[in-house]
Amino acid sequence: MDAVFGFTGIFAFIAMPVGLIMMLFKNHRKRGLQVVIASIVALPVFIFGITGFKEYSAKQDGFLSSVDRYLAKEAGYTSAEEWNEVRDDVFAKKREEEKALDEMVRKKVAEAEAAKQAKEDARIAKMAAKLQRMTDSIISAFRQYYNFEAQPLIPGKPFCREGFLDCHIVAETFNIRIYGAGIVDVPTTTQSSHAHYREICAAVFSAISGSSLDFSAEAINGAYLKASQAGSFKHDLADTQITIRPDSNGLMGCRFFKYGN
């Protein structure tokens, strides 16, 4: 029976292209169409026939189905009698193995997620420590240079909010923000002269770059001069990026980014 279905399958797969080729020639077009139709009929006969025969043959041999016979063969059993005795045990063992594998995969995924989260937490903690150091340096610079004690944005609260990469310093009329991976914004204000604003920018640059106040003042004044000529200015100096650009009110403001940790 297998041979019959095998020949049917071979005919179906070979006859189709042969018939199509024959249809290209006028004298053989009718015969080619007949061959194509025959192959179309033979193909489902082959598919359903071979499937049905395998199912019937498996049951005749004592298996539940052709799939059951395949599973028995995979487990190393060719006798339906032996397979019927161990089938439940084999399936139970397979379920246990699959359960153990699933558990191992879940454990690996959980470990990977935990490691990823720990890495992210360490990265955030490192940046938070950097912002705290920058904030402390700016507060110290105001105290040293201007004998002015900076205050937090919210009285009685820390300068840096716990769990956030965001710190605020209120110095005179200036609300200075330190945030992100090391950014310091010094917003402009109409309540202070432009000369004093540049002094505040110089003190901030000195604090986060470690440069002297005189050097910082010279660098800031030079940056403002170039910004007035070009419309804005950006330059790296002492591991710190200096940006001078107009704000929404058209006033030239200073912004810094501290490289490194």
N, C-alpha and C positions, 0 to 999 in steps of 0.2 A: 504493500500500500504506500509506503514511503516513496518507493520508486515511481509510482504512478503520479503522486503529487509532485515529486521532484521533476519529472518530465514536463508536467503541466506548468510548473514555475519557470523552467528553462524556456519553454515555448513562449510563455507570456512576455518574458523579458527580452527575448531575441526577436520575436515576431514584430513587436511594435516598431523598432527602428527600421527593420527590413521593409515593413509595409509602408512606412513613411517615405523611404527612399524610392520604392516602386511607384508611389503616387506622383513622383516628379516626372515620370515618363508617361507620355500620353497612351501608349499601347498597353501599359501595365497598370494604369490608374485604377481601373475597376477591381482588378485582382488585389492591388495594394490596399484598397479600402477594405476589402473583405478580410485581409490578413490583420489589419489594424483592429477591426471590429472583433475578430476572433481573439486577439490578444487582450482586448479590453474585457471580454467575457471571461477569458481564462484566468486573468489576474485575481479577481475576487474569489473565484473557485479555488485557486491555489491557496490563497491566504486563509479563507474560512475552512477549507478542506483540511489543510495540514494542521490547523489549530484544533479543529474538532477531532481529528484522528489522534493527535497527541493526548488530548483529554481522555478520549475513549480508551486508548492503550494504557494510560497511567492507571485508570480505574480498574481495568481488567487485571492489571498486575498487583492490585491491592492498595494502591495509593489513593489519597483523597482527591487529587487532581494533578494536572501536569505541573503546576506550581509546587505542590507538595512533593512530587518526585524530584524536582529541581532542588528544593531545600534539603531533601534527604541526601542527594548526591553531593551537595555542598558540604554537608556534615560528615560525609564519608560512608554513607549507607546506600547499598544497592538493593537490599532486600526489604520489601514492604513490611514483612513480618517483624524484622528487627527494628525497623524505623518506627512502627506503630508502638513498640514497647518503650522506646526512648524519646519519642517526639516531644512529649510534655517537658521532660527533663532538659532536653536540648534547648527548647524555647525559653524555659525558665532561666537557664544559665546565660543564654544570649541576652535576655532582658536585664539580668544582673550586670552583665558586662557593659551593656549600653548605659545602664543607670550609673555605673562607676565612671564610665567615660564622660557622661554628661556632667557628673559631679566634678570630675577633674577639670573639664573645660570651664565650668562656672568658677571654680577656684582660681584657675589661671587668669580668667577675665577679671575677677575681683582683685587679684594681686596686681594685675597690670593697671587697673583703675586706681587702686590705692597708691601705687608707685607714681602714677601720673599726677594724682592729687597732691601727694607729698612734694613732688618736684615743683608744682605750681605754688603750693603754700610757701615753700622755701624761696621761690623767686619773688613772691609778693612780700614776704618778710624782709628779704634783702633790700628791695626797693623802699619799703617803709622805713627801714633803718637808715638808708641813704637820705631820705627826705627829712627824717628827724635830725640827722647830723647837719644838713644844710640849714634847717630852721634854727637850730641852736647856734650855728655860726653867725647867721644874720642877726639874731637877737644880741649875741655877744658883740658884734661889730657896732650896732647902734649904741650899745651901752659904752663901748670903748671910745668911739669917735665923737658921739654927740651927747653922752651922758643921759641918754633917753632910754627908759625902760619900756620895751614893747609889750603889748597886751594881746591875749588871744581874741579871736573874733567874738566868741561868747564868753563874757566874764565868768571866771571861776572854772572854766573848762580847759582841757589841754589845747595846746596849739595845733596838734595833729589829731584828727579823729581816728579812734581805734577801729580797725577794720576797713579803713578807706585810705587810699593814697592821695591824701588831700590835707594840707596844712595852711593856716592863715595867721598872719602877723598884722596887727594894727599898730602902726608907727606914725604918731602925729595924725595927719590927715590921710595917710597912705594905708590902703588895705592890700597888703602883699600876699600873694598866693603861691605856695610851693606844692607842686602836684606831679602826678604821672611818674615818669622814669627819671625825673630830675629837672623839671621845668620851673622857672620862677618868673611870674608876671608881676610887674610893678605898674598898676594902672595909673594913668595920669589924673590929675585933679586941678581944678581951677582955684582951689583954696591955697595953693602954694606957687611960688615963683618957679619959672622954668630952671633957673640956676640951682635952686634948692632941690628940685626934682632930679637933676643930673647928679647932685651930691648923694642923694638916696640911691640912685642907680650905681654910682661908684662904690658906695659902701656895700651894697648887695654883691656886686661883682668881686670886690675884695674878699668878702666873707666866704663865698663858695669856690673861688679860684685859689685862695691862699696868697694872693698878690698884696703888696703894700697899698695903702690908701692913695698915696701920691701916684703910683703907677696906674692904679685903677682909674683915678680921676682923669689922667692923661689919656688913657685908652677910651674912656667913655666920651670925653670931649672930642677926640679924633673921630670916633664913630658917628657922633652927631653931626660933625662937620661934613663927613662924606654922605651921610643920609640926607642932609639938606641940599646937597648937590645932585644926588641921584634919585631922591624920592624915598629911598629906604636903603638899609645897609645890613649886611650879615657877614660875620667874620668869626673865625675860631682863634682863641687866644687863651693860653694857660689852661688847656683842657676844658675850655668853656666856650660855648657858642654865644656870641653877642648878636642880638637882633634889634635894630632900631627901625621902627616903621610907624606910620600914622595910625591912630585908632579911629573909631567911628566918628569922633568929633574933630578929626583932622589934626590932633595933637600928636607929636612924635613921642612914642612910648618905648620903654626898654623892656626887653625880655631876654632871659638867659636859659641855656641848657647845659647842665653839668655832665660831662662825659665820665665814664667809669663808674665805680661803685662808691 
